[in-house]
């Protein structure tokens, strides 16, 4: 996503939660569904461009700073 490419992820991991609406999902046990997802990204320009725009916004939620601040907040709660 950070590289500005559309993303497709397996729907049975934590990746859909992380990617949100910025990625298409597929059933990793269904090769047809995986193919459908990749084909849609390759052939549907509007869908592809939408995922790229959403992806660039979504990656802003994840940074080392955010991770450090969240970790410090948990530590502060534990010490309180």
mmJSON file of the N, C-alpha and C atoms, coordinates in Angstrom:
{"data_MODEL":{"atom_site":{
"group_PDB":["ATOM","ATOM","ATOM","ATOM","ATOM","ATOM","ATOM","ATOM","ATOM","ATOM","ATOM","ATOM","ATOM","ATOM","ATOM","ATOM","ATOM","ATOM","ATOM","ATOM","ATOM","ATOM","ATOM","ATOM","ATOM","ATOM","ATOM","ATOM","ATOM","ATOM","ATOM","ATOM","ATOM","ATOM","ATOM","ATOM","ATOM","ATOM","ATOM","ATOM","ATOM","ATOM","ATOM","ATOM","ATOM","ATOM","ATOM","ATOM","ATOM","ATOM","ATOM","ATOM","ATOM","ATOM","ATOM","ATOM","ATOM","ATOM","ATOM","ATOM","ATOM","ATOM","ATOM","ATOM","ATOM","ATOM","ATOM","ATOM","ATOM","ATOM","ATOM","ATOM","ATOM","ATOM","ATOM","ATOM","ATOM","ATOM","ATOM","ATOM","ATOM","ATOM","ATOM","ATOM","ATOM","ATOM","ATOM","ATOM","ATOM","ATOM","ATOM","ATOM","ATOM","ATOM","ATOM","ATOM","ATOM","ATOM","ATOM","ATOM","ATOM","ATOM","ATOM","ATOM","ATOM","ATOM","ATOM","ATOM","ATOM","ATOM","ATOM","ATOM","ATOM","ATOM","ATOM","ATOM","ATOM","ATOM","ATOM","ATOM","ATOM","ATOM","ATOM","ATOM","ATOM","ATOM","ATOM","ATOM","ATOM","ATOM","ATOM","ATOM","ATOM","ATOM","ATOM","ATOM","ATOM","ATOM","ATOM","ATOM","ATOM","ATOM","ATOM","ATOM","ATOM","ATOM","ATOM","ATOM","ATOM","ATOM","ATOM","ATOM","ATOM","ATOM","ATOM","ATOM","ATOM","ATOM","ATOM","ATOM","ATOM","ATOM","ATOM","ATOM","ATOM","ATOM","ATOM","ATOM","ATOM","ATOM","ATOM","ATOM","ATOM","ATOM","ATOM","ATOM","ATOM","ATOM","ATOM","ATOM","ATOM","ATOM","ATOM","ATOM","ATOM","ATOM","ATOM","ATOM","ATOM","ATOM","ATOM","ATOM","ATOM","ATOM","ATOM","ATOM","ATOM","ATOM","ATOM","ATOM","ATOM","ATOM","ATOM","ATOM","ATOM","ATOM","ATOM","ATOM","ATOM","ATOM","ATOM","ATOM","ATOM","ATOM","ATOM","ATOM","ATOM","ATOM","ATOM","ATOM","ATOM","ATOM","ATOM","ATOM","ATOM","ATOM","ATOM","ATOM","ATOM","ATOM","ATOM","ATOM","ATOM","ATOM","ATOM","ATOM","ATOM","ATOM","ATOM","ATOM"],
"id":[1,2,3,4,5,6,7,8,9,10,11,12,13,14,15,16,17,18,19,20,21,22,23,24,25,26,27,28,29,30,31,32,33,34,35,36,37,38,39,40,41,42,43,44,45,46,47,48,49,50,51,52,53,54,55,56,57,58,59,60,61,62,63,64,65,66,67,68,69,70,71,72,73,74,75,76,77,78,79,80,81,82,83,84,85,86,87,88,89,90,91,92,93,94,95,96,97,98,99,100,101,102,103,104,105,106,107,108,109,110,111,112,113,114,115,116,117,118,119,120,121,122,123,124,125,126,127,128,129,130,131,132,133,134,135,136,137,138,139,140,141,142,143,144,145,146,147,148,149,150,151,152,153,154,155,156,157,158,159,160,161,162,163,164,165,166,167,168,169,170,171,172,173,174,175,176,177,178,179,180,181,182,183,184,185,186,187,188,189,190,191,192,193,194,195,196,197,198,199,200,201,202,203,204,205,206,207,208,209,210,211,212,213,214,215,216,217,218,219,220,221,222,223,224,225,226,227,228,229,230,231,232,233,234,235,236,237,238,239,240],
"type_symbol":["N","C","C","N","C","C","N","C","C","N","C","C","N","C","C","N","C","C","N","C","C","N","C","C","N","C","C","N","C","C","N","C","C","N","C","C","N","C","C","N","C","C","N","C","C","N","C","C","N","C","C","N","C","C","N","C","C","N","C","C","N","C","C","N","C","C","N","C","C","N","C","C","N","C","C","N","C","C","N","C","C","N","C","C","N","C","C","N","C","C","N","C","C","N","C","C","N","C","C","N","C","C","N","C","C","N","C","C","N","C","C","N","C","C","N","C","C","N","C","C","N","C","C","N","C","C","N","C","C","N","C","C","N","C","C","N","C","C","N","C","C","N","C","C","N","C","C","N","C","C","N","C","C","N","C","C","N","C","C","N","C","C","N","C","C","N","C","C","N","C","C","N","C","C","N","C","C","N","C","C","N","C","C","N","C","C","N","C","C","N","C","C","N","C","C","N","C","C","N","C","C","N","C","C","N","C","C","N","C","C","N","C","C","N","C","C","N","C","C","N","C","C","N","C","C","N","C","C","N","C","C","N","C","C","N","C","C","N","C","C"],
"label_atom_id":["N","CA","C","N","CA","C","N","CA","C","N","CA","C","N","CA","C","N","CA","C","N","CA","C","N","CA","C","N","CA","C","N","CA","C","N","CA","C","N","CA","C","N","CA","C","N","CA","C","N","CA","C","N","CA","C","N","CA","C","N","CA","C","N","CA","C","N","CA","C","N","CA","C","N","CA","C","N","CA","C","N","CA","C","N","CA","C","N","CA","C","N","CA","C","N","CA","C","N","CA","C","N","CA","C","N","CA","C","N","CA","C","N","CA","C","N","CA","C","N","CA","C","N","CA","C","N","CA","C","N","CA","C","N","CA","C","N","CA","C","N","CA","C","N","CA","C","N","CA","C","N","CA","C","N","CA","C","N","CA","C","N","CA","C","N","CA","C","N","CA","C","N","CA","C","N","CA","C","N","CA","C","N","CA","C","N","CA","C","N","CA","C","N","CA","C","N","CA","C","N","CA","C","N","CA","C","N","CA","C","N","CA","C","N","CA","C","N","CA","C","N","CA","C","N","CA","C","N","CA","C","N","CA","C","N","CA","C","N","CA","C","N","CA","C","N","CA","C","N","CA","C","N","CA","C","N","CA","C","N","CA","C","N","CA","C","N","CA","C","N","CA","C","N","CA","C","N","CA","C"],
"label_alt_id":[null,null,null,null,null,null,null,null,null,null,null,null,null,null,null,null,null,null,null,null,null,null,null,null,null,null,null,null,null,null,null,null,null,null,null,null,null,null,null,null,null,null,null,null,null,null,null,null,null,null,null,null,null,null,null,null,null,null,null,null,null,null,null,null,null,null,null,null,null,null,null,null,null,null,null,null,null,null,null,null,null,null,null,null,null,null,null,null,null,null,null,null,null,null,null,null,null,null,null,null,null,null,null,null,null,null,null,null,null,null,null,null,null,null,null,null,null,null,null,null,null,null,null,null,null,null,null,null,null,null,null,null,null,null,null,null,null,null,null,null,null,null,null,null,null,null,null,null,null,null,null,null,null,null,null,null,null,null,null,null,null,null,null,null,null,null,null,null,null,null,null,null,null,null,null,null,null,null,null,null,null,null,null,null,null,null,null,null,null,null,null,null,null,null,null,null,null,null,null,null,null,null,null,null,null,null,null,null,null,null,null,null,null,null,null,null,null,null,null,null,null,null,null,null,null,null,null,null,null,null,null,null,null,null,null,null,null,null,null,null],
"label_comp_id":["UNK","UNK","UNK","UNK","UNK","UNK","UNK","UNK","UNK","UNK","UNK","UNK","UNK","UNK","UNK","UNK","UNK","UNK","UNK","UNK","UNK","UNK","UNK","UNK","UNK","UNK","UNK","UNK","UNK","UNK","UNK","UNK","UNK","UNK","UNK","UNK","UNK","UNK","UNK","UNK","UNK","UNK","UNK","UNK","UNK","UNK","UNK","UNK","UNK","UNK","UNK","UNK","UNK","UNK","UNK","UNK","UNK","UNK","UNK","UNK","UNK","UNK","UNK","UNK","UNK","UNK","UNK","UNK","UNK","UNK","UNK","UNK","UNK","UNK","UNK","UNK","UNK","UNK","UNK","UNK","UNK","UNK","UNK","UNK","UNK","UNK","UNK","UNK","UNK","UNK","UNK","UNK","UNK","UNK","UNK","UNK","UNK","UNK","UNK","UNK","UNK","UNK","UNK","UNK","UNK","UNK","UNK","UNK","UNK","UNK","UNK","UNK","UNK","UNK","UNK","UNK","UNK","UNK","UNK","UNK","UNK","UNK","UNK","UNK","UNK","UNK","UNK","UNK","UNK","UNK","UNK","UNK","UNK","UNK","UNK","UNK","UNK","UNK","UNK","UNK","UNK","UNK","UNK","UNK","UNK","UNK","UNK","UNK","UNK","UNK","UNK","UNK","UNK","UNK","UNK","UNK","UNK","UNK","UNK","UNK","UNK","UNK","UNK","UNK","UNK","UNK","UNK","UNK","UNK","UNK","UNK","UNK","UNK","UNK","UNK","UNK","UNK","UNK","UNK","UNK","UNK","UNK","UNK","UNK","UNK","UNK","UNK","UNK","UNK","UNK","UNK","UNK","UNK","UNK","UNK","UNK","UNK","UNK","UNK","UNK","UNK","UNK","UNK","UNK","UNK","UNK","UNK","UNK","UNK","UNK","UNK","UNK","UNK","UNK","UNK","UNK","UNK","UNK","UNK","UNK","UNK","UNK","UNK","UNK","UNK","UNK","UNK","UNK","UNK","UNK","UNK","UNK","UNK","UNK","UNK","UNK","UNK","UNK","UNK","UNK"],
"label_asym_id":["A","A","A","A","A","A","A","A","A","A","A","A","A","A","A","A","A","A","A","A","A","A","A","A","A","A","A","A","A","A","A","A","A","A","A","A","A","A","A","A","A","A","A","A","A","A","A","A","A","A","A","A","A","A","A","A","A","A","A","A","A","A","A","A","A","A","A","A","A","A","A","A","A","A","A","A","A","A","A","A","A","A","A","A","A","A","A","A","A","A","A","A","A","A","A","A","A","A","A","A","A","A","A","A","A","A","A","A","A","A","A","A","A","A","A","A","A","A","A","A","A","A","A","A","A","A","A","A","A","A","A","A","A","A","A","A","A","A","A","A","A","A","A","A","A","A","A","A","A","A","A","A","A","A","A","A","A","A","A","A","A","A","A","A","A","A","A","A","A","A","A","A","A","A","A","A","A","A","A","A","A","A","A","A","A","A","A","A","A","A","A","A","A","A","A","A","A","A","A","A","A","A","A","A","A","A","A","A","A","A","A","A","A","A","A","A","A","A","A","A","A","A","A","A","A","A","A","A","A","A","A","A","A","A","A","A","A","A","A","A"],
"label_entity_id":["1","1","1","1","1","1","1","1","1","1","1","1","1","1","1","1","1","1","1","1","1","1","1","1","1","1","1","1","1","1","1","1","1","1","1","1","1","1","1","1","1","1","1","1","1","1","1","1","1","1","1","1","1","1","1","1","1","1","1","1","1","1","1","1","1","1","1","1","1","1","1","1","1","1","1","1","1","1","1","1","1","1","1","1","1","1","1","1","1","1","1","1","1","1","1","1","1","1","1","1","1","1","1","1","1","1","1","1","1","1","1","1","1","1","1","1","1","1","1","1","1","1","1","1","1","1","1","1","1","1","1","1","1","1","1","1","1","1","1","1","1","1","1","1","1","1","1","1","1","1","1","1","1","1","1","1","1","1","1","1","1","1","1","1","1","1","1","1","1","1","1","1","1","1","1","1","1","1","1","1","1","1","1","1","1","1","1","1","1","1","1","1","1","1","1","1","1","1","1","1","1","1","1","1","1","1","1","1","1","1","1","1","1","1","1","1","1","1","1","1","1","1","1","1","1","1","1","1","1","1","1","1","1","1","1","1","1","1","1","1"],
"label_seq_id":[1,1,1,2,2,2,3,3,3,4,4,4,5,5,5,6,6,6,7,7,7,8,8,8,9,9,9,10,10,10,11,11,11,12,12,12,13,13,13,14,14,14,15,15,15,16,16,16,17,17,17,18,18,18,19,19,19,20,20,20,21,21,21,22,22,22,23,23,23,24,24,24,25,25,25,26,26,26,27,27,27,28,28,28,29,29,29,30,30,30,31,31,31,32,32,32,33,33,33,34,34,34,35,35,35,36,36,36,37,37,37,38,38,38,39,39,39,40,40,40,41,41,41,42,42,42,43,43,43,44,44,44,45,45,45,46,46,46,47,47,47,48,48,48,49,49,49,50,50,50,51,51,51,52,52,52,53,53,53,54,54,54,55,55,55,56,56,56,57,57,57,58,58,58,59,59,59,60,60,60,61,61,61,62,62,62,63,63,63,64,64,64,65,65,65,66,66,66,67,67,67,68,68,68,69,69,69,70,70,70,71,71,71,72,72,72,73,73,73,74,74,74,75,75,75,76,76,76,77,77,77,78,78,78,79,79,79,80,80,80],
"pdbx_PDB_ins_code":[null,null,null,null,null,null,null,null,null,null,null,null,null,null,null,null,null,null,null,null,null,null,null,null,null,null,null,null,null,null,null,null,null,null,null,null,null,null,null,null,null,null,null,null,null,null,null,null,null,null,null,null,null,null,null,null,null,null,null,null,null,null,null,null,null,null,null,null,null,null,null,null,null,null,null,null,null,null,null,null,null,null,null,null,null,null,null,null,null,null,null,null,null,null,null,null,null,null,null,null,null,null,null,null,null,null,null,null,null,null,null,null,null,null,null,null,null,null,null,null,null,null,null,null,null,null,null,null,null,null,null,null,null,null,null,null,null,null,null,null,null,null,null,null,null,null,null,null,null,null,null,null,null,null,null,null,null,null,null,null,null,null,null,null,null,null,null,null,null,null,null,null,null,null,null,null,null,null,null,null,null,null,null,null,null,null,null,null,null,null,null,null,null,null,null,null,null,null,null,null,null,null,null,null,null,null,null,null,null,null,null,null,null,null,null,null,null,null,null,null,null,null,null,null,null,null,null,null,null,null,null,null,null,null,null,null,null,null,null,null],
"Cartn_x":[0.828,0.0,0.868,1.917,2.793,3.447,3.645,4.277,3.288,2.011,1.027,0.531,0.526,-0.003,-1.24,-2.192,-3.373,-2.989,-3.74,-3.409,-4.593,-4.29,-5.277,-4.7,-5.533,-5.054,-6.018,-5.487,-6.32,-7.314,-8.524,-9.581,-9.649,-8.698,-8.766,-7.589,-6.977,-5.856,-6.198,-5.237,-5.46,-5.312,-4.875,-4.648,-5.888,-7.089,-8.254,-8.508,-8.241,-8.411,-7.408,-6.185,-5.141,-5.398,-5.753,-5.94,-7.254,-8.262,-9.56,-10.128,-10.727,-11.323,-10.31,-9.022,-7.976,-7.404,-7.984,-7.52,-8.71,-8.547,-9.538,-9.146,-10.109,-9.813,-10.235,-9.621,-9.956,-9.839,-10.533,-10.454,-9.184,-8.199,-6.935,-7.054,-8.173,-8.39,-9.156,-9.45,-10.224,-9.423,-8.751,-7.917,-8.727,-9.984,-10.845,-11.092,-11.287,-11.518,-10.246,-9.095,-7.826,-7.628,-7.92,-7.808,-8.762,-10.001,-10.986,-10.464,-9.879,-9.38,-8.251,-7.302,-6.187,-6.662,-7.585,-8.096,-8.839,-9.616,-10.354,-9.39,-8.343,-7.359,-6.667,-6.387,-5.691,-6.567,-7.876,-8.739,-9.695,-9.948,-10.911,-10.152,-9.929,-9.115,-9.71,-10.999,-11.635,-11.421,-11.632,-11.423,-9.965,-9.06,-7.62,-7.225,-7.659,-7.309,-7.904,-9.1,-9.732,-8.906,-8.435,-7.609,-6.301,-5.728,-4.473,-4.698,-5.751,-6.05,-6.331,-7.17,-7.48,-6.233,-5.391,-4.165,-3.228,-3.088,-2.207,-2.719,-4.024,-4.6,-4.451,-4.667,-4.636,-3.263,-2.201,-0.855,-0.503,-1.204,-0.945,-1.309,-2.148,-2.535,-1.412,-0.475,0.574,1.938,2.575,3.92,4.64,5.938,6.71,6.324,6.024,5.63,4.33,3.34,2.067,2.264,3.101,3.358,4.035,4.991,5.694,4.75,3.914,2.973,1.972,1.492,0.553,1.231,2.466,3.217,3.44,3.815,4.019,2.721,1.62,0.331,-0.004,0.254,-0.009,0.894,2.17,3.105,2.671,2.217,1.763,0.544,-0.371,-1.559,-1.166,-0.206,0.229,0.936,1.636,2.386,1.513,0.348,-0.521,-1.226],
"Cartn_y":[-1.193,0.0,1.251,1.21,2.37,2.666,1.614,1.777,2.246,2.39,2.859,1.783,0.543,-0.547,-1.125,-1.655,-2.261,-3.558,-3.894,-5.043,-5.993,-7.286,-8.318,-9.214,-9.591,-10.362,-11.502,-12.537,-13.646,-13.139,-13.681,-13.187,-13.917,-14.808,-15.566,-15.281,-14.155,-13.744,-12.396,-11.765,-10.417,-9.348,-9.738,-8.758,-7.969,-8.574,-7.752,-6.654,-6.942,-5.919,-4.797,-5.145,-4.141,-3.347,-4.033,-3.372,-2.612,-3.036,-2.363,-2.418,-1.313,-1.271,-0.889,-0.905,-0.537,-1.743,-2.926,-4.129,-5.002,-5.776,-6.79,-8.047,-8.899,-10.12,-11.346,-12.472,-13.742,-14.869,-15.955,-17.174,-17.904,-18.061,-18.676,-20.165,-20.761,-22.167,-22.358,-21.245,-21.276,-20.574,-21.357,-20.752,-19.913,-20.281,-19.478,-18.104,-18.032,-16.744,-15.902,-16.564,-15.851,-15.283,-16.092,-15.643,-14.493,-14.601,-13.538,-12.221,-12.256,-11.031,-10.418,-11.25,-10.733,-10.229,-10.958,-10.543,-9.209,-9.049,-7.793,-6.62,-6.808,-5.737,-5.428,-6.451,-6.253,-5.657,-5.915,-5.515,-4.364,-4.092,-3.044,-1.811,-0.89,0.293,1.133,1.322,2.135,1.48,0.172,-0.555,-0.468,-0.7,-0.644,0.736,1.763,3.128,3.457,2.951,3.168,2.518,1.292,0.623,1.375,1.913,2.668,3.91,4.648,5.854,5.479,4.471,4.035,3.52,2.818,2.283,3.363,4.405,5.516,6.185,6.242,6.802,5.826,4.548,3.538,3.416,3.511,3.341,4.454,5.563,6.657,6.278,5.257,4.798,4.026,3.53,2.667,3.326,3.58,4.151,3.708,3.826,3.505,4.427,5.676,6.634,6.18,5.819,5.356,4.104,3.182,1.953,2.278,3.187,3.562,4.258,5.15,5.853,4.883,3.925,2.936,2.06,1.683,0.881,1.646,2.906,3.733,3.917,4.037,4.188,2.939,1.763,0.523,0.433,0.774,0.75,1.708,2.887,3.873,3.348,2.703,2.123,1.027,0.21,-0.88,-0.384,0.732,1.287,2.124,2.52,3.389,2.643],
"Cartn_z":[0.0,0.0,0.0,0.817,0.894,-0.459,-1.251,-2.556,-3.622,-3.257,-4.211,-5.158,-4.68,-5.497,-4.821,-5.594,-5.003,-4.292,-3.258,-2.428,-2.33,-2.327,-2.054,-0.97,0.0,1.146,1.467,2.13,2.578,3.613,3.57,4.455,5.794,6.062,7.307,8.242,8.08,8.921,9.538,10.154,10.682,9.599,8.426,7.364,6.961,6.874,6.539,7.57,8.832,9.87,9.681,9.348,9.148,7.874,6.801,5.508,5.412,6.165,6.099,4.693,4.272,2.934,1.857,2.219,1.275,0.539,0.764,0.076,-0.269,-1.325,-1.647,-0.873,-0.583,0.158,-0.636,-0.298,-0.944,0.064,-0.23,0.566,0.136,1.027,0.623,0.292,0.638,0.322,-0.987,-1.653,-2.89,-3.984,-4.815,-5.859,-6.832,-7.037,-7.904,-7.328,-6.014,-5.365,-5.391,-5.196,-5.28,-6.69,-7.682,-9.075,-9.362,-8.834,-9.029,-8.496,-7.306,-6.684,-7.512,-7.915,-8.722,-10.075,-10.69,-11.994,-11.896,-10.831,-10.675,-10.539,-9.745,-9.584,-10.91,-11.684,-12.963,-14.052,-13.996,-15.112,-14.813,-13.556,-13.19,-12.717,-13.63,-13.333,-12.209,-12.202,-11.159,-9.79,-9.713,-8.461,-8.028,-8.962,-8.688,-8.167,-8.85,-8.431,-7.067,-6.789,-5.488,-4.379,-4.619,-3.618,-3.375,-4.42,-4.272,-3.401,-3.678,-2.9,-1.437,-1.237,0.132,0.842,0.115,0.696,1.175,0.39,0.797,2.063,2.225,3.451,4.616,4.336,5.397,6.047,5.249,5.815,6.794,6.71,7.647,9.081,9.234,10.575,11.257,10.46,10.991,10.836,11.964,11.951,13.213,13.203,14.408,15.545,15.226,16.274,16.937,16.12,16.678,17.528,17.054,17.815,19.144,19.127,20.357,21.334,20.83,21.704,22.329,21.555,22.089,23.139,22.899,23.856,25.141,25.023,26.219,27.008,26.301,26.979,27.768,27.205,27.935,29.15,28.99,30.124,31.221,30.832,31.818,32.572,31.856,32.507,33.482,33.096,33.956,35.214,35.086,36.214,37.146,36.658,37.45,38.567],
"occupancy":[1.0,1.0,1.0,1.0,1.0,1.0,1.0,1.0,1.0,1.0,1.0,1.0,1.0,1.0,1.0,1.0,1.0,1.0,1.0,1.0,1.0,1.0,1.0,1.0,1.0,1.0,1.0,1.0,1.0,1.0,1.0,1.0,1.0,1.0,1.0,1.0,1.0,1.0,1.0,1.0,1.0,1.0,1.0,1.0,1.0,1.0,1.0,1.0,1.0,1.0,1.0,1.0,1.0,1.0,1.0,1.0,1.0,1.0,1.0,1.0,1.0,1.0,1.0,1.0,1.0,1.0,1.0,1.0,1.0,1.0,1.0,1.0,1.0,1.0,1.0,1.0,1.0,1.0,1.0,1.0,1.0,1.0,1.0,1.0,1.0,1.0,1.0,1.0,1.0,1.0,1.0,1.0,1.0,1.0,1.0,1.0,1.0,1.0,1.0,1.0,1.0,1.0,1.0,1.0,1.0,1.0,1.0,1.0,1.0,1.0,1.0,1.0,1.0,1.0,1.0,1.0,1.0,1.0,1.0,1.0,1.0,1.0,1.0,1.0,1.0,1.0,1.0,1.0,1.0,1.0,1.0,1.0,1.0,1.0,1.0,1.0,1.0,1.0,1.0,1.0,1.0,1.0,1.0,1.0,1.0,1.0,1.0,1.0,1.0,1.0,1.0,1.0,1.0,1.0,1.0,1.0,1.0,1.0,1.0,1.0,1.0,1.0,1.0,1.0,1.0,1.0,1.0,1.0,1.0,1.0,1.0,1.0,1.0,1.0,1.0,1.0,1.0,1.0,1.0,1.0,1.0,1.0,1.0,1.0,1.0,1.0,1.0,1.0,1.0,1.0,1.0,1.0,1.0,1.0,1.0,1.0,1.0,1.0,1.0,1.0,1.0,1.0,1.0,1.0,1.0,1.0,1.0,1.0,1.0,1.0,1.0,1.0,1.0,1.0,1.0,1.0,1.0,1.0,1.0,1.0,1.0,1.0,1.0,1.0,1.0,1.0,1.0,1.0,1.0,1.0,1.0,1.0,1.0,1.0,1.0,1.0,1.0,1.0,1.0,1.0],
"B_iso_or_equiv":[0.0,0.0,0.0,0.0,0.0,0.0,0.0,0.0,0.0,0.0,0.0,0.0,0.0,0.0,0.0,0.0,0.0,0.0,0.0,0.0,0.0,0.0,0.0,0.0,0.0,0.0,0.0,0.0,0.0,0.0,0.0,0.0,0.0,0.0,0.0,0.0,0.0,0.0,0.0,0.0,0.0,0.0,0.0,0.0,0.0,0.0,0.0,0.0,0.0,0.0,0.0,0.0,0.0,0.0,0.0,0.0,0.0,0.0,0.0,0.0,0.0,0.0,0.0,0.0,0.0,0.0,0.0,0.0,0.0,0.0,0.0,0.0,0.0,0.0,0.0,0.0,0.0,0.0,0.0,0.0,0.0,0.0,0.0,0.0,0.0,0.0,0.0,0.0,0.0,0.0,0.0,0.0,0.0,0.0,0.0,0.0,0.0,0.0,0.0,0.0,0.0,0.0,0.0,0.0,0.0,0.0,0.0,0.0,0.0,0.0,0.0,0.0,0.0,0.0,0.0,0.0,0.0,0.0,0.0,0.0,0.0,0.0,0.0,0.0,0.0,0.0,0.0,0.0,0.0,0.0,0.0,0.0,0.0,0.0,0.0,0.0,0.0,0.0,0.0,0.0,0.0,0.0,0.0,0.0,0.0,0.0,0.0,0.0,0.0,0.0,0.0,0.0,0.0,0.0,0.0,0.0,0.0,0.0,0.0,0.0,0.0,0.0,0.0,0.0,0.0,0.0,0.0,0.0,0.0,0.0,0.0,0.0,0.0,0.0,0.0,0.0,0.0,0.0,0.0,0.0,0.0,0.0,0.0,0.0,0.0,0.0,0.0,0.0,0.0,0.0,0.0,0.0,0.0,0.0,0.0,0.0,0.0,0.0,0.0,0.0,0.0,0.0,0.0,0.0,0.0,0.0,0.0,0.0,0.0,0.0,0.0,0.0,0.0,0.0,0.0,0.0,0.0,0.0,0.0,0.0,0.0,0.0,0.0,0.0,0.0,0.0,0.0,0.0,0.0,0.0,0.0,0.0,0.0,0.0,0.0,0.0,0.0,0.0,0.0,0.0],
"pdbx_formal_charge":[null,null,null,null,null,null,null,null,null,null,null,null,null,null,null,null,null,null,null,null,null,null,null,null,null,null,null,null,null,null,null,null,null,null,null,null,null,null,null,null,null,null,null,null,null,null,null,null,null,null,null,null,null,null,null,null,null,null,null,null,null,null,null,null,null,null,null,null,null,null,null,null,null,null,null,null,null,null,null,null,null,null,null,null,null,null,null,null,null,null,null,null,null,null,null,null,null,null,null,null,null,null,null,null,null,null,null,null,null,null,null,null,null,null,null,null,null,null,null,null,null,null,null,null,null,null,null,null,null,null,null,null,null,null,null,null,null,null,null,null,null,null,null,null,null,null,null,null,null,null,null,null,null,null,null,null,null,null,null,null,null,null,null,null,null,null,null,null,null,null,null,null,null,null,null,null,null,null,null,null,null,null,null,null,null,null,null,null,null,null,null,null,null,null,null,null,null,null,null,null,null,null,null,null,null,null,null,null,null,null,null,null,null,null,null,null,null,null,null,null,null,null,null,null,null,null,null,null,null,null,null,null,null,null,null,null,null,null,null,null],
"auth_seq_id":[1,1,1,2,2,2,3,3,3,4,4,4,5,5,5,6,6,6,7,7,7,8,8,8,9,9,9,10,10,10,11,11,11,12,12,12,13,13,13,14,14,14,15,15,15,16,16,16,17,17,17,18,18,18,19,19,19,20,20,20,21,21,21,22,22,22,23,23,23,24,24,24,25,25,25,26,26,26,27,27,27,28,28,28,29,29,29,30,30,30,31,31,31,32,32,32,33,33,33,34,34,34,35,35,35,36,36,36,37,37,37,38,38,38,39,39,39,40,40,40,41,41,41,42,42,42,43,43,43,44,44,44,45,45,45,46,46,46,47,47,47,48,48,48,49,49,49,50,50,50,51,51,51,52,52,52,53,53,53,54,54,54,55,55,55,56,56,56,57,57,57,58,58,58,59,59,59,60,60,60,61,61,61,62,62,62,63,63,63,64,64,64,65,65,65,66,66,66,67,67,67,68,68,68,69,69,69,70,70,70,71,71,71,72,72,72,73,73,73,74,74,74,75,75,75,76,76,76,77,77,77,78,78,78,79,79,79,80,80,80],
"auth_comp_id":["UNK","UNK","UNK","UNK","UNK","UNK","UNK","UNK","UNK","UNK","UNK","UNK","UNK","UNK","UNK","UNK","UNK","UNK","UNK","UNK","UNK","UNK","UNK","UNK","UNK","UNK","UNK","UNK","UNK","UNK","UNK","UNK","UNK","UNK","UNK","UNK","UNK","UNK","UNK","UNK","UNK","UNK","UNK","UNK","UNK","UNK","UNK","UNK","UNK","UNK","UNK","UNK","UNK","UNK","UNK","UNK","UNK","UNK","UNK","UNK","UNK","UNK","UNK","UNK","UNK","UNK","UNK","UNK","UNK","UNK","UNK","UNK","UNK","UNK","UNK","UNK","UNK","UNK","UNK","UNK","UNK","UNK","UNK","UNK","UNK","UNK","UNK","UNK","UNK","UNK","UNK","UNK","UNK","UNK","UNK","UNK","UNK","UNK","UNK","UNK","UNK","UNK","UNK","UNK","UNK","UNK","UNK","UNK","UNK","UNK","UNK","UNK","UNK","UNK","UNK","UNK","UNK","UNK","UNK","UNK","UNK","UNK","UNK","UNK","UNK","UNK","UNK","UNK","UNK","UNK","UNK","UNK","UNK","UNK","UNK","UNK","UNK","UNK","UNK","UNK","UNK","UNK","UNK","UNK","UNK","UNK","UNK","UNK","UNK","UNK","UNK","UNK","UNK","UNK","UNK","UNK","UNK","UNK","UNK","UNK","UNK","UNK","UNK","UNK","UNK","UNK","UNK","UNK","UNK","UNK","UNK","UNK","UNK","UNK","UNK","UNK","UNK","UNK","UNK","UNK","UNK","UNK","UNK","UNK","UNK","UNK","UNK","UNK","UNK","UNK","UNK","UNK","UNK","UNK","UNK","UNK","UNK","UNK","UNK","UNK","UNK","UNK","UNK","UNK","UNK","UNK","UNK","UNK","UNK","UNK","UNK","UNK","UNK","UNK","UNK","UNK","UNK","UNK","UNK","UNK","UNK","UNK","UNK","UNK","UNK","UNK","UNK","UNK","UNK","UNK","UNK","UNK","UNK","UNK","UNK","UNK","UNK","UNK","UNK","UNK"],
"auth_asym_id":["A","A","A","A","A","A","A","A","A","A","A","A","A","A","A","A","A","A","A","A","A","A","A","A","A","A","A","A","A","A","A","A","A","A","A","A","A","A","A","A","A","A","A","A","A","A","A","A","A","A","A","A","A","A","A","A","A","A","A","A","A","A","A","A","A","A","A","A","A","A","A","A","A","A","A","A","A","A","A","A","A","A","A","A","A","A","A","A","A","A","A","A","A","A","A","A","A","A","A","A","A","A","A","A","A","A","A","A","A","A","A","A","A","A","A","A","A","A","A","A","A","A","A","A","A","A","A","A","A","A","A","A","A","A","A","A","A","A","A","A","A","A","A","A","A","A","A","A","A","A","A","A","A","A","A","A","A","A","A","A","A","A","A","A","A","A","A","A","A","A","A","A","A","A","A","A","A","A","A","A","A","A","A","A","A","A","A","A","A","A","A","A","A","A","A","A","A","A","A","A","A","A","A","A","A","A","A","A","A","A","A","A","A","A","A","A","A","A","A","A","A","A","A","A","A","A","A","A","A","A","A","A","A","A","A","A","A","A","A","A"],
"auth_atom_id":["N","CA","C","N","CA","C","N","CA","C","N","CA","C","N","CA","C","N","CA","C","N","CA","C","N","CA","C","N","CA","C","N","CA","C","N","CA","C","N","CA","C","N","CA","C","N","CA","C","N","CA","C","N","CA","C","N","CA","C","N","CA","C","N","CA","C","N","CA","C","N","CA","C","N","CA","C","N","CA","C","N","CA","C","N","CA","C","N","CA","C","N","CA","C","N","CA","C","N","CA","C","N","CA","C","N","CA","C","N","CA","C","N","CA","C","N","CA","C","N","CA","C","N","CA","C","N","CA","C","N","CA","C","N","CA","C","N","CA","C","N","CA","C","N","CA","C","N","CA","C","N","CA","C","N","CA","C","N","CA","C","N","CA","C","N","CA","C","N","CA","C","N","CA","C","N","CA","C","N","CA","C","N","CA","C","N","CA","C","N","CA","C","N","CA","C","N","CA","C","N","CA","C","N","CA","C","N","CA","C","N","CA","C","N","CA","C","N","CA","C","N","CA","C","N","CA","C","N","CA","C","N","CA","C","N","CA","C","N","CA","C","N","CA","C","N","CA","C","N","CA","C","N","CA","C","N","CA","C","N","CA","C","N","CA","C","N","CA","C","N","CA","C","N","CA","C","N","CA","C"],
"pdbx_PDB_model_num":[1,1,1,1,1,1,1,1,1,1,1,1,1,1,1,1,1,1,1,1,1,1,1,1,1,1,1,1,1,1,1,1,1,1,1,1,1,1,1,1,1,1,1,1,1,1,1,1,1,1,1,1,1,1,1,1,1,1,1,1,1,1,1,1,1,1,1,1,1,1,1,1,1,1,1,1,1,1,1,1,1,1,1,1,1,1,1,1,1,1,1,1,1,1,1,1,1,1,1,1,1,1,1,1,1,1,1,1,1,1,1,1,1,1,1,1,1,1,1,1,1,1,1,1,1,1,1,1,1,1,1,1,1,1,1,1,1,1,1,1,1,1,1,1,1,1,1,1,1,1,1,1,1,1,1,1,1,1,1,1,1,1,1,1,1,1,1,1,1,1,1,1,1,1,1,1,1,1,1,1,1,1,1,1,1,1,1,1,1,1,1,1,1,1,1,1,1,1,1,1,1,1,1,1,1,1,1,1,1,1,1,1,1,1,1,1,1,1,1,1,1,1,1,1,1,1,1,1,1,1,1,1,1,1,1,1,1,1,1,1]
}}}
